[in-house]
Amino acid sequence: MIARPATLTSRTPETTWRGAVASSLRFSVPLRHGDDSPEGLELFARAVRADAPGSEELPWLLFLQGGPGFPALRPTGGASGWLGELLPRFQVLLLDQRGTGGSSAVEAATLGALGTPEAQAEYLSHFRATDIVADAEAVRQALSIERWSTLGQSYGGFVTLSYLSLAPASLERCLITGGLGEIRGDAAAVYRATYARMAEREAEFFSWFPEDEARLQRVYDVVRERRAAGSPQHLVDGSEVTETTVQRLGMLLGGNGRVQGLHFALETAVVEAPEGARLSAGFLGVLQGQLDHAGHPLYWLLQESIYSSGAPTAWAASRVRAADFPEFLPNAPRPRLLGEMALPSDYEESVALRPLAPLAWLLAEHEGWPALYRPEVLAENTVPVAAAVYTHDVYVDRELSLATAAAVRGLRVWESDQLHHDGLADEPGTVLGALLELTDAAAAAQR
């Protein structure tokens, strides 16, 4: 992989907070690694170590955030949670992936400044896993780190697999949580699996809270009645509430830490007023919380291209739904809840996404995406790798995960049928304890 050392442009003095010592770093890297383009990006990272003697001598671990399109953890709790589990053993670098947080964040305004949708699409073609790996390599060299470990949560696991493909010599060990993505480039296969998982998870939810099925049906009825009467309700951002808006509540089914939130939201979703039923203000706030289109446009714009290594994704989630899962269509009697499915209708209904519709279509139709993985390298892998697979994960399917695991030589799987996609946050000691134990001996042998 061609990646020159990044230029370290600033580093703040260290500050101490609740057992952690942190410093903020900024770097300059090219938009396109490996060429002489004058275009550049700023990268932001936060270096965190334990507030303990000798912690500055500990080996480094790079955290790769889930997404796409989300910044790394802000350690507001100091040495707590999963970060607290790691700090006795590692110095941790929390890198905002390009286009997120402090790393030349992509927003509607920054895209608009690029001009045409074609120029915007060309720009975003450099914001995939391979580019994130090149950034990581540039930062590693700038900090004079010979090798480091990685922890990849969800999409961060996808990036880890790219890292193992492109620069394995830089890696001491890799930990993956809920992130063994599909590596054959078949986005449709991902959605065939995840629609089925969502249906199972929804049924499980209603087995816990049977009264909520009627409550959800009433929500759909109110939405349809008000739209038919010409008095639809709107979210805070101005977007009209539609059936698809309500379907996005399925995002709350993606983890044990959120699923109760769906039940609580449905308890007070509808106000049966004399002048007519309406969705409560609190429930509208919950809906808005699942649709942060303005704050994280990359999440929606790149949701399908993170799987492609060549062919256009061509709105795979929409195609699979129409062909195989009509019960997820918004005109179904009681539409099933949706997970991480980016749909063409999002760019019609969302006020924040509507201006980005031409760009979204160009990305969906883009041909010739560079390969994200090198199967022949993964098949000969020598880096110690362990991955947490969650049996009932609705975002990263178990069967696809195990197929990917089998394609990476030496990868060891730890599976839980109790934890879900948020297992790292839900039970960090359990998850990281298992993955570290699976890789400790092999990592020590490579030092």
C-alpha positions in Angstrom: 0.0 0.0 0.0 1.3 3.4 -1.0 0.8 5.9 1.9 3.4 8.5 2.8 3.6 9.6 6.4 1.0 12.1 7.4 2.0 15.5 8.4 1.4 16.1 12.1 0.1 19.7 12.2 -0.8 20.0 15.9 -0.9 18.2 19.2 -2.5 19.5 22.3 -1.1 19.2 25.8 -2.4 16.1 27.7 -5.4 16.4 30.0 -6.5 14.0 32.7 -10.0 12.9 33.2 -11.3 10.0 35.4 -8.3 7.8 35.0 -7.5 8.6 31.4 -4.9 10.9 29.9 -5.8 12.3 26.5 -4.3 14.5 23.8 -5.8 15.7 20.5 -3.8 15.4 17.3 -4.4 16.8 13.8 -2.7 15.5 10.6 -2.7 16.4 6.9 -3.1 13.7 4.3 -3.8 13.6 0.6 -7.4 13.1 -0.7 -5.9 10.4 -3.0 -3.1 8.5 -1.5 -0.4 7.6 -4.0 -0.7 10.6 -6.3 0.6 14.1 -6.3 -2.8 15.8 -6.1 -2.7 19.1 -4.2 -6.1 18.3 -2.6 -5.7 17.4 1.0 -7.7 16.4 4.1 -7.4 17.1 7.8 -7.5 14.1 10.1 -8.4 14.3 13.7 -7.4 11.7 16.3 -7.3 11.5 20.1 -4.5 9.6 21.9 -5.7 8.1 25.2 -3.6 6.3 27.8 -4.2 5.3 31.4 -3.4 7.7 34.2 -0.8 5.3 35.6 3.0 5.2 35.7 4.5 3.6 32.6 1.3 3.8 30.5 3.2 5.8 27.8 5.3 2.7 27.2 2.3 0.5 26.4 1.7 -0.8 22.8 -0.7 1.1 20.6 -4.2 0.0 19.5 -6.2 1.8 16.8 -9.9 2.0 17.3 -12.0 1.8 14.1 -15.5 3.2 14.6 -18.6 1.7 13.1 -20.7 3.4 10.5 -19.9 4.4 7.9 -19.9 8.1 8.6 -19.6 8.3 12.3 -16.7 9.8 14.3 -14.8 7.9 16.9 -15.8 7.7 20.6 -15.5 10.8 22.6 -14.2 9.5 26.0 -16.6 11.5 28.2 -16.4 8.8 30.9 -12.6 8.7 31.0 -11.3 5.2 31.6 -14.7 3.5 31.6 -16.6 1.2 29.3 -14.7 -0.7 26.6 -12.0 2.0 26.6 -11.4 1.3 30.3 -11.0 -2.4 29.5 -8.3 -1.6 27.1 -6.3 1.1 28.8 -4.4 -1.2 31.3 -2.9 -2.9 28.2 -2.8 -0.4 25.4 -2.4 3.2 24.5 -5.5 3.8 22.3 -5.8 6.1 19.2 -9.4 7.1 18.5 -9.3 8.1 14.8 -12.1 10.1 13.2 -12.3 8.4 9.8 -12.1 10.8 6.9 -15.3 12.6 6.4 -16.4 12.4 10.1 -16.0 14.4 13.2 -12.8 16.5 13.1 -11.6 14.8 9.9 -12.8 17.1 7.1 -16.4 16.2 7.9 -18.7 15.7 5.0 -21.9 17.7 5.3 -24.4 19.0 2.8 -22.7 22.3 2.7 -19.2 20.9 2.0 -20.7 18.7 -0.8 -22.5 21.7 -2.2 -19.3 23.7 -2.4 -17.8 21.0 -4.8 -20.3 21.9 -7.5 -21.9 19.3 -9.6 -23.2 15.9 -8.4 -20.5 14.3 -10.6 -17.8 16.2 -8.7 -19.3 15.2 -5.4 -19.5 11.6 -6.4 -15.8 11.6 -7.5 -14.9 13.1 -4.2 -16.8 10.6 -2.1 -15.3 7.7 -4.1 -12.2 8.3 -1.9 -14.0 7.8 1.4 -14.2 4.0 1.5 -12.4 1.4 3.6 -9.2 1.3 1.5 -8.8 5.1 1.9 -9.4 4.8 5.7 -6.7 2.2 5.8 -4.3 4.4 3.9 -5.0 7.2 6.3 -4.3 4.9 9.3 -1.0 3.9 7.7 0.0 7.5 7.1 -0.8 8.3 10.8 1.0 5.2 12.1 4.2 6.3 10.2 3.9 9.9 11.4 3.8 8.7 15.0 6.7 6.3 14.4 4.7 3.3 15.5 6.2 0.1 14.0 3.1 -2.0 14.5 -0.2 -1.7 16.3 -3.3 -3.6 17.2 -6.8 -2.7 16.0 -10.3 -2.9 17.4 -13.0 -2.6 14.8 -16.7 -2.3 15.8 -19.3 -3.0 13.1 -18.1 -1.2 10.0 -14.8 -0.8 11.7 -14.5 -4.6 11.3 -15.0 -4.2 7.5 -12.1 -1.7 7.6 -10.1 -4.1 9.6 -10.5 -6.8 6.9 -9.3 -4.2 4.3 -6.3 -3.5 6.6 -5.5 -7.2 6.8 -5.6 -7.3 3.0 -3.6 -4.2 2.2 -1.0 -3.8 5.0 -0.9 -6.8 7.3 2.8 -6.2 8.2 1.7 -3.2 10.2 -0.7 -5.2 12.4 0.2 -6.9 15.7 -3.3 -8.3 16.3 -6.9 -7.5 15.3 -10.1 -7.6 17.3 -13.4 -7.4 15.5 -16.8 -7.0 17.2 -20.0 -7.4 15.1 -18.0 -6.6 12.0 -17.2 -9.6 9.9 -18.7 -8.1 6.7 -19.6 -9.8 3.4 -16.3 -9.7 1.4 -17.5 -11.0 -2.0 -19.0 -7.7 -3.1 -22.6 -8.9 -3.1 -24.7 -6.2 -1.5 -27.9 -8.0 -2.4 -26.9 -11.0 -0.4 -26.4 -8.8 2.6 -29.9 -7.4 2.4 -31.5 -10.8 1.7 -30.0 -11.9 5.0 -30.7 -8.8 7.1 -34.4 -8.4 6.0 -34.9 -12.0 7.3 -33.0 -11.1 10.5 -35.2 -8.0 11.0 -38.4 -10.0 10.6 -37.1 -12.5 13.3 -36.1 -9.7 15.7 -39.4 -7.9 15.3 -41.3 -11.1 16.1 -39.1 -11.6 19.1 -39.9 -8.1 20.3 -43.6 -8.6 20.0 -43.3 -11.9 21.9 -42.0 -9.8 24.8 -44.4 -6.9 24.4 -47.5 -8.3 22.6 -49.5 -5.2 23.2 -47.0 -3.2 21.2 -48.1 -4.8 17.9 -51.5 -3.1 18.1 -49.8 0.1 19.2 -47.6 0.1 16.2 -50.5 -0.6 13.9 -52.3 2.4 15.4 -49.3 4.6 14.7 -49.4 3.5 11.0 -53.2 4.1 11.0 -52.8 7.7 12.4 -50.0 8.5 9.8 -52.2 7.2 7.0 -55.3 9.0 8.2 -53.6 12.3 8.6 -51.9 12.1 5.2 -55.1 11.2 3.5 -56.8 14.2 5.2 -54.1 16.5 4.0 -52.8 17.2 7.5 -49.6 15.1 7.9 -47.3 15.7 10.8 -43.7 16.7 10.4 -40.4 16.0 12.2 -38.4 18.9 13.6 -36.3 19.0 10.4 -39.5 19.6 8.4 -39.7 16.1 6.9 -43.2 14.7 6.5 -43.9 11.7 8.7 -44.6 8.7 6.4 -44.9 5.0 6.9 -41.2 4.7 6.1 -40.4 7.2 8.8 -42.1 4.9 11.3 -40.4 1.8 9.9 -37.0 3.4 10.8 -37.9 2.5 14.4 -36.4 -0.8 13.5 -33.0 0.8 14.2 -33.9 0.4 17.9 -34.0 -3.4 17.5 -30.3 -3.5 16.7 -29.0 -3.9 20.2 -29.9 -5.0 23.7 -29.2 -1.5 25.0 -31.9 0.1 22.7 -34.7 -2.4 22.3 -36.5 -1.3 25.5 -36.5 2.2 24.0 -38.9 1.0 21.3 -41.3 -0.3 23.8 -41.3 2.9 25.9 -41.8 5.0 22.7 -44.8 3.0 21.6 -46.4 3.3 25.0 -47.1 7.0 24.5 -46.9 7.2 20.7 -50.4 8.3 19.9 -52.5 11.1 21.5 -56.2 10.4 21.0 -57.5 14.0 21.1 -61.1 15.2 20.5 -60.0 17.0 17.3 -58.4 13.9 16.0 -55.5 11.5 16.8 -51.9 12.6 16.4 -48.5 11.3 17.1 -47.1 12.7 20.4 -44.3 15.2 20.4 -42.1 12.8 22.3 -42.7 10.1 19.8 -41.9 12.5 16.9 -38.6 13.2 18.8 -37.8 9.4 18.8 -38.5 9.2 15.1 -36.2 12.2 14.4 -33.5 10.5 16.5 -33.4 7.5 14.1 -33.0 9.8 11.1 -30.0 12.1 11.6 -29.7 12.7 7.9 -28.2 16.1 8.3 -25.6 15.2 10.9 -24.4 12.0 9.2 -25.0 12.1 5.5 -22.1 9.6 4.7 -24.0 6.9 6.6 -26.8 7.1 4.0 -24.8 8.0 0.9 -22.2 5.1 1.4 -24.4 2.6 3.0 -24.3 0.2 0.0 -21.0 1.1 -1.6 -19.2 -0.2 1.5 -19.9 -3.7 0.1 -19.0 -3.3 -3.6 -15.7 -4.3 -5.1 -16.7 -3.5 -8.7 -20.3 -3.7 -9.8 -22.9 -1.0 -9.1 -25.0 -1.7 -6.0 -28.0 -0.3 -7.9 -30.1 0.3 -4.7 -29.7 -3.3 -3.6 -31.9 -3.0 -0.5 -34.7 -1.6 -2.5 -34.4 -4.3 -5.2 -34.3 -7.1 -2.7 -37.3 -5.7 -0.8 -39.5 -5.5 -3.9 -38.5 -9.0 -5.1 -38.5 -11.0 -1.9 -39.8 -9.1 1.1 -43.0 -7.2 0.2 -44.0 -7.1 3.8 -41.4 -4.4 4.3 -42.9 -2.2 1.7 -44.6 1.0 3.1 -47.9 0.1 1.5 -48.1 -3.2 3.3 -51.1 -3.4 5.8 -48.6 -3.2 8.7 -45.2 -2.6 7.3 -42.3 -4.4 9.0 -39.7 -2.3 10.7 -36.5 -1.5 8.8 -32.8 -1.7 9.8 -29.8 -0.3 7.9 -31.4 -0.2 4.5 -30.8 3.0 2.4 -33.7 3.5 0.0 -34.3 5.8 -3.0 -37.4 7.1 -1.1 -35.2 8.5 1.6 -34.0 11.1 -0.9 -37.6 12.1 -1.6 -39.0 12.2 1.9 -36.1 13.6 3.9 -35.6 17.4 3.8 -31.9 17.0 4.6 -31.3 14.3 1.9 -33.4 15.7 -0.9 -30.7 18.0 -2.2 -28.3 15.0 -2.3 -30.6 12.8 -4.5 -28.6 13.3 -7.7 -25.4 12.3 -5.9 -27.0 9.3 -4.3 -28.2 8.0 -7.7 -24.7 8.5 -9.1 -23.2 6.5 -6.3 -25.8 3.7 -6.7 -25.0 3.5 -10.4 -21.2 3.8 -10.1 -19.2 1.1 -11.9 -15.7 0.1 -11.2 -15.4 0.4 -7.5 -11.9 -0.6 -6.5 -11.6 -3.9 -4.7 -11.9 -3.6 -0.9 -10.3 -6.9 0.0 -7.6 -9.2 -1.3 -8.9 -12.8 -0.8 -5.6 -14.3 -1.6 -3.9 -12.3 1.2 -6.6 -13.1 3.7 -6.3 -16.8 2.9 -2.6 -16.6 3.9 -3.1 -14.3 6.9 -0.6 -14.6 9.7 -1.9 -11.8 12.0 -3.7 -13.0 15.1 -7.4 -12.1 14.6 -10.4 -12.8 16.8 -14.0 -11.7 16.1 -17.1 -11.5 18.2 -20.1 -12.8 16.2 -23.6 -12.3 17.6 -26.0 -15.0 16.7 -29.0 -12.8 16.2 -27.3 -9.7 14.9 -29.7 -7.8 12.6 -27.0 -5.6 11.0 -24.2 -8.1 10.3 -25.6 -11.5 9.6 -24.2 -14.5 11.4 -24.1 -16.8 8.4 -22.3 -14.2 6.2 -20.0 -13.5 9.1 -19.0 -17.1 9.5 -18.4 -17.4 5.8 -16.0 -14.4 6.0 -14.3 -15.9 9.1 -13.6 -19.1 7.1 -11.9 -17.0 4.4 -9.4 -15.5 6.8 -6.6 -17.9 7.8 -6.3 -18.3 11.6 -9.3 -16.1 12.5 -10.9 -17.3 15.7 -14.6 -16.7 16.4 -16.2 -16.1 19.7 -20.0 -16.3 19.4 -22.7 -15.1 21.7 -26.4 -15.8 21.4 -27.2 -13.4 24.3 -25.5 -10.2 23.1 -26.4 -8.2 20.0 -24.7 -5.7 17.7 -24.0 -3.4 20.7 -22.3 -6.1 22.6 -19.0 -4.1 22.9 -20.8 -1.3 24.7 -23.3 -3.6 26.5 -20.7 -6.0 28.1 -17.2 -4.8 27.2 -15.4 -6.9 29.8 -17.0 -10.1 28.5 -16.4 -9.4 24.8 -12.9 -7.9 25.0 -11.9 -10.4 27.6 -12.8 -13.3 25.2 -11.1 -11.7 22.2 -7.9 -10.8 24.0 -7.6 -14.3 25.4 -8.0 -15.8 22.0 -5.2 -13.7 20.6 -2.8 -13.2 23.5 -0.5 -16.1 22.9 -0.2 -15.6 19.1 0.4 -11.9 19.5 3.1 -12.4 22.1 4.8 -14.9 19.8 5.0 -12.3 17.1 6.6 -9.6 19.2 
